[in-house]
Amino acid sequence: MELANTLYGRGNEQIDFLRTVRWIDEWFTLVSAEHGVTAPAGMGRDAERVRMLRDCVHSLLSAAVDGRIPDKVPLERVNGFAAAAPTHLRLDWTGAAGPLSRWLDTTTGTTAVLGRIATCCIELLTGPEAGKVRRCQGPGCSLIFIKSHPRRRWCHPSCGHRDRQARYYRRHLTPGAFQ
C-alpha cells in the first residue's frame, strides 16, 4: 500500500515520490526502519523495476477500489515479481518460547525486496482486508488506505479535517463573501 501511495495525485497533477535514485533510497530506508525489515542499500540503482512494481501495485489497488477487473499487464508483472523471489516457511524452536515460524526469501537484494512487496500486494488483494481497500475522500487526495473503522473515509485525520472544512465553507459562505 505504501509503495502504491508514492504516486500521488491524478492525471497531469501526479507527483512521483520515487522520481530520483536518491528519493528511492531514502524511501526504502524510511519504510524499512518503520516496519523493522531490512532493505539493501542502493535500491535506487534498480529504479526502473521499483517504479514498474509501484505502478503495477497502484493499478491493481485502484482496480480493487473502483470495483473493476485490472488490465492483464500489471497482474502478470506483479506475479512475475513474486515468482522471482520465492519464499519458504522456516520453523524455529528455541527455549520456552516454543515453536515459531517465519518466512525466508530464497533470493537476496532488490529481487527479494520487490518480490516480498509483490507478495504482500497479492495477499492484500486476496486476504480478509481486500474488501476494506479504499481511496481517500479528502479534497485533492488520491491515497489508498485500508478502512479500519466503519465510518472512516480518509487516509489520515488531516484529510478528514480538510474535508470537513470544505463542507463547512460550502454551506456557510456565499460567493463573493471575501470581496
C-alpha positions as CSV (number, residue, x, y, z in Angstrom):
1,M,0.0,0.0,0.0
2,E,2.8,2.4,0.9
3,L,4.6,1.8,-2.3
4,A,1.5,2.5,-4.3
5,N,1.0,5.7,-2.5
6,T,4.4,7.1,-3.7
7,L,2.5,8.1,-6.8
8,Y,0.3,10.9,-5.6
9,G,-2.5,12.7,-7.4
10,R,-4.3,12.1,-10.7
11,G,-3.8,13.0,-14.4
12,N,-1.4,15.8,-15.0
13,E,-1.2,16.6,-11.3
14,Q,0.7,13.5,-10.3
15,I,3.7,13.7,-8.0
16,D,6.2,10.8,-8.1
17,F,7.9,10.4,-4.8
18,L,10.2,7.9,-6.4
19,R,11.4,10.0,-9.3
20,T,15.1,10.0,-8.4
21,V,17.5,7.4,-7.3
22,R,18.2,9.3,-4.1
23,W,14.4,9.5,-3.3
24,I,14.0,5.8,-3.8
25,D,16.9,5.0,-1.5
26,E,15.5,7.4,1.1
27,W,12.0,6.0,0.8
28,F,13.2,2.4,1.3
29,T,15.4,3.5,4.3
30,L,12.4,5.1,6.0
31,V,9.9,2.4,5.3
32,S,12.4,-0.4,6.3
33,A,13.1,1.3,9.6
34,E,9.3,1.9,10.2
35,H,8.4,-1.7,9.6
36,G,11.5,-3.4,11.1
37,V,12.7,-5.0,7.8
38,T,15.9,-4.7,6.0
39,A,16.2,-3.4,2.5
40,P,19.6,-3.5,0.9
41,A,21.4,-0.2,0.3
42,G,21.1,1.1,-3.2
43,M,17.6,0.1,-4.1
44,G,17.6,3.2,-6.3
45,R,20.1,1.5,-8.6
46,D,17.1,-0.6,-9.8
47,A,14.8,2.4,-10.2
48,E,13.1,1.2,-13.3
49,R,12.0,-2.0,-11.7
50,V,11.0,-0.3,-8.4
51,R,8.8,2.2,-10.3
52,M,7.4,-0.6,-12.5
53,L,6.3,-2.6,-9.5
54,R,4.9,0.5,-7.9
55,D,2.9,1.4,-11.0
56,C,1.5,-2.2,-11.2
57,V,0.6,-2.3,-7.5
58,H,-1.1,1.1,-7.8
59,S,-3.0,-0.1,-10.8
60,L,-4.2,-3.3,-9.1
61,L,-5.2,-1.5,-5.9
62,S,-7.0,1.2,-7.9
63,A,-8.9,-1.5,-9.8
64,A,-9.9,-3.1,-6.5
65,V,-11.1,0.3,-5.1
66,D,-13.0,1.0,-8.3
67,G,-14.6,-2.5,-8.4
68,R,-13.2,-3.3,-11.9
69,I,-11.1,-6.0,-13.4
70,P,-7.5,-4.8,-13.8
71,D,-5.5,-4.9,-17.0
72,K,-3.5,-8.1,-17.6
73,V,-0.1,-6.4,-17.8
74,P,0.1,-5.2,-14.2
75,L,-1.4,-8.5,-13.0
76,E,1.3,-10.5,-14.9
77,R,4.1,-8.2,-13.7
78,V,3.2,-8.5,-10.0
79,N,3.0,-12.2,-10.4
80,G,6.4,-12.1,-12.1
81,F,8.0,-10.1,-9.3
82,A,6.5,-12.5,-6.7
83,A,7.8,-15.6,-8.6
84,A,11.3,-14.1,-8.9
85,A,11.7,-14.1,-5.2
86,P,10.2,-17.3,-3.8
87,T,10.0,-17.7,0.0
88,H,9.7,-20.6,2.3
89,L,8.4,-21.1,5.8
90,R,11.1,-21.8,8.4
91,L,10.4,-23.3,11.8
92,D,12.5,-22.1,14.8
93,W,12.2,-23.6,18.2
94,T,14.3,-22.1,20.9
95,G,13.7,-22.5,24.6
96,A,10.5,-21.8,26.4
97,A,9.1,-19.6,23.6
98,G,8.0,-22.8,21.8
99,P,7.8,-23.2,18.0
100,L,7.9,-20.0,15.9
101,S,7.7,-19.7,12.1
102,R,9.0,-17.0,9.8
103,W,9.2,-16.5,6.1
104,L,12.6,-16.5,4.5
105,D,13.4,-15.3,1.0
106,T,15.4,-17.7,-1.3
107,T,16.9,-14.7,-3.0
108,T,18.6,-11.5,-1.8
109,G,18.9,-7.8,-2.7
110,T,16.4,-5.9,-4.8
111,T,14.8,-9.0,-6.2
112,A,13.9,-10.2,-2.7
113,V,12.5,-6.9,-1.6
114,L,10.4,-6.3,-4.7
115,G,9.3,-10.0,-4.6
116,R,8.2,-9.5,-1.0
117,I,6.3,-6.3,-1.9
118,A,4.6,-8.1,-4.8
119,T,3.6,-11.0,-2.5
120,C,2.2,-8.5,0.1
121,C,0.1,-7.0,-2.7
122,I,-1.3,-10.4,-3.7
123,E,-2.0,-11.2,0.0
124,L,-3.8,-7.9,0.5
125,L,-6.0,-8.3,-2.6
126,T,-6.9,-11.9,-1.8
127,G,-7.0,-11.8,2.0
128,P,-9.5,-10.7,4.7
129,E,-8.7,-7.0,4.3
130,A,-9.4,-7.0,0.5
131,G,-12.9,-5.5,0.9
132,K,-11.6,-2.7,3.0
133,V,-9.2,-1.1,0.4
134,R,-10.4,2.4,-0.2
135,R,-9.4,5.7,-1.9
136,C,-9.3,8.7,0.4
137,Q,-12.2,11.1,0.0
138,G,-10.3,14.1,1.2
139,P,-10.2,17.1,-1.1
140,G,-7.3,16.7,-3.6
141,C,-6.1,13.4,-2.0
142,S,-5.6,10.3,-4.1
143,L,-4.0,8.0,-1.5
144,I,-5.3,4.4,-1.0
145,F,-5.8,3.0,2.5
146,I,-7.3,0.1,4.4
147,K,-10.6,1.1,6.1
148,S,-10.1,0.3,9.8
149,H,-13.4,1.8,11.1
150,P,-16.9,1.6,9.6
151,R,-17.1,5.4,9.3
152,R,-13.5,6.0,8.1
153,R,-13.4,7.8,4.7
154,W,-9.9,9.4,4.8
155,C,-6.3,8.1,4.7
156,H,-5.3,10.4,7.6
157,P,-7.1,12.7,10.1
158,S,-5.7,15.8,8.3
159,C,-7.7,14.8,5.1
160,G,-10.8,14.4,7.2
161,H,-10.2,17.9,8.7
162,R,-9.8,19.4,5.2
163,D,-13.0,17.6,4.1
164,R,-15.0,18.9,7.0
165,Q,-13.6,22.5,6.4
166,A,-14.6,22.4,2.7
167,R,-18.1,21.2,3.5
168,Y,-18.5,23.9,6.2
169,Y,-17.4,26.6,3.8
170,R,-19.7,25.4,1.0
171,R,-22.6,25.5,3.5
172,H,-21.9,28.8,5.2
173,L,-20.1,31.1,2.8
174,T,-21.8,32.7,-0.1
175,P,-20.0,33.6,-3.4
176,G,-18.3,37.0,-3.1
177,A,-18.0,36.8,0.7
178,F,-14.3,37.5,0.6
179,Q,-14.5,40.7,-1.6
